[in-house]
Amino acid sequence: MPRSTEPLSRPASQTLWDWPTRLFHWSLVVLIPLSWWTAEEGQMERHQWLGYTVIVLVVFRICWGFVGSPQSRFRDFLKGPGTVLGYVRGRVASGPGHNPLGGWSVVVLLTLLLVQAGSGLFNSDRILFNGPFYYAVSSETRDFLGVVHEWAFNALLAMIALHLLAVAWHQFRRREKLVQAMLRGRAEGKSGTGAAAPWWLAPLLLAAVVGLGWWLLQQAPPPPRMW
């Protein structure tokens, strides 16, 4: 009998989005609306802790962009201008993860989140709340960062709207299962290009970021004495 040319077993598909990337993504889906709502309702203590959480998650995601699973790394989805332009013109195919245009939108979103939440550390509602680093800068700098805080939030809303429109277009017009992949880590027709990072690396990295953040908060200057 002739030998079969079929392989004895097919390699299992690799996870596209690892669990730290998915958890980061869906955490922001909850945290951003909550941050807006607590600010509108004047719940500044809760707003403050939500801001701390966003900063920790963004710093973690930036670090994860260098040590995480293949499609979570910046080198996988940050491409040069020629590749981005080629993708827009339909001459360059998208990889399994973020496409060349979407990759840069991730960087913009991370930057806006960091600027918006970070500037809040220097803000005040002038009645009940002062950010932990309110007294670390001059009044002129505080006023400037207050404007930055509002501007970055408006820019963030615009980017989120563009992100949702792009996801809807790919999901329903091009039939790419982006939402399913971000929920389960993989979807039909989508698979990662390598093994996921070790499960223990993300908790260890997150603990380091939290520890660094806590230490920085302890360095915040106290309010000046009132004589």
Secondary structure, DSSP 8 states (H G I E B T S, - for coil): -----S-SS----B-SS-HHHHHHHHHHHHHHHHHHHHHHTT-HHHHHHHHHHHHHHHHHHHHHHHHS-GGGSHHHH---HHHHHHHHTT-S---SSS-HHHHHHHHHHHHHHHHHHHHGGG-B-SSS-B-TTGGGS-HHHHHHHHHHHHHHHHHHHHHHHHHHHHHHIIIIIS---HHHHHHHS-BTTB-BSS----TTHHHHHHHHHHHHHHHHHHTS-------
